[in-house]
Amino acid sequence: MFGQQGPYVFLVNKDDTVTLTSVHLGQQHADLTVIASGVKADQRVVTAGQLGLADGKKVTPVLYKPPAVLPGRNAAPSSGAEKAK
């Protein structure tokens, strides 16, 4: 998301409250953008429902399960590991 201070995300804390955190963006391709810094690999990030959030607000996290194939993208090539019937 973008605010007056630049790009930001909401991080989910261990107590399920959120903290607004500034980030630096990296490469972009189509609708995908890399977060170059500001978030560590083990941190949880809010990906939907940000409009009603503010620092310290309690949330109920739900694990994101991506679709098998993202819309507009091709499926990964087969590994050839399937057995013939």
C-alpha positions as CSV (number, residue, x, y, z in Angstrom):
1,M,0.0,0.0,0.0
2,F,1.1,3.6,-0.4
3,G,0.6,6.4,2.1
4,Q,1.9,9.9,2.5
5,Q,5.2,8.6,3.8
6,G,5.6,6.0,0.9
7,P,5.0,2.3,0.6
8,Y,4.0,0.3,3.7
9,V,2.6,-3.0,5.0
10,F,0.9,-4.1,8.2
11,L,2.9,-6.7,10.1
12,V,1.0,-9.1,12.3
13,N,2.6,-9.4,15.8
14,K,2.7,-12.5,18.0
15,D,-0.4,-11.2,19.9
16,D,-2.3,-10.8,16.6
17,T,-2.2,-7.0,16.7
18,V,-0.8,-5.1,13.6
19,T,2.0,-2.6,13.2
20,L,2.3,-0.3,10.2
21,T,5.8,-0.6,8.8
22,S,7.5,1.3,6.0
23,V,9.0,-0.8,3.2
24,H,11.3,-0.2,0.3
25,L,10.2,-1.7,-3.0
26,G,12.3,-3.5,-5.5
27,Q,11.7,-5.0,-9.0
28,Q,8.2,-5.0,-10.4
29,H,6.7,-7.3,-13.1
30,A,3.1,-7.0,-14.1
31,D,1.1,-7.0,-10.9
32,L,3.9,-8.4,-8.7
33,T,6.4,-6.3,-6.7
34,V,9.3,-7.4,-4.6
35,I,9.6,-5.9,-1.1
36,A,13.4,-5.2,-1.0
37,S,13.6,-4.3,2.7
38,G,11.5,-3.6,5.7
39,V,10.1,-7.1,6.2
40,K,11.9,-10.2,7.3
41,A,11.2,-13.7,5.9
42,D,9.7,-14.9,9.2
43,Q,7.3,-12.0,9.7
44,R,3.6,-12.2,8.9
45,V,2.1,-9.6,6.6
46,V,-1.5,-8.6,6.0
47,T,-2.5,-9.2,2.4
48,A,-6.2,-8.5,2.4
49,G,-8.5,-6.2,4.5
50,Q,-6.0,-3.4,5.1
51,L,-8.6,-0.6,4.8
52,G,-10.0,-1.0,8.3
53,L,-6.6,-1.4,10.0
54,A,-4.6,0.9,12.3
55,D,-1.6,0.4,14.5
56,G,-2.4,-1.8,17.4
57,K,-5.7,-3.2,16.0
58,K,-6.3,-6.9,16.8
59,V,-6.8,-9.2,13.8
60,T,-7.7,-12.8,13.2
61,P,-5.1,-14.1,10.8
62,V,-6.0,-16.7,8.2
63,L,-3.4,-18.6,6.3
64,Y,-3.3,-17.7,2.6
65,K,-3.6,-20.6,0.3
66,P,-2.7,-19.6,-3.3
67,P,-4.6,-21.1,-6.2
68,A,-2.9,-23.9,-8.1
69,V,-2.4,-21.5,-11.0
70,L,-2.6,-17.8,-10.5
71,P,-5.0,-16.0,-12.9
72,G,-3.2,-15.0,-16.1
73,R,-0.2,-17.3,-15.6
74,N,0.6,-20.7,-17.0
75,A,0.9,-23.8,-14.8
76,A,4.4,-24.9,-13.9
77,P,5.9,-27.4,-16.4
78,S,5.5,-31.0,-15.5
79,S,8.4,-32.6,-13.7
80,G,7.8,-35.8,-15.6
81,A,7.4,-37.7,-12.3
82,E,3.9,-38.9,-13.1
83,K,3.5,-42.7,-13.6
84,A,1.9,-44.0,-16.8
85,K,-1.3,-45.9,-16.3
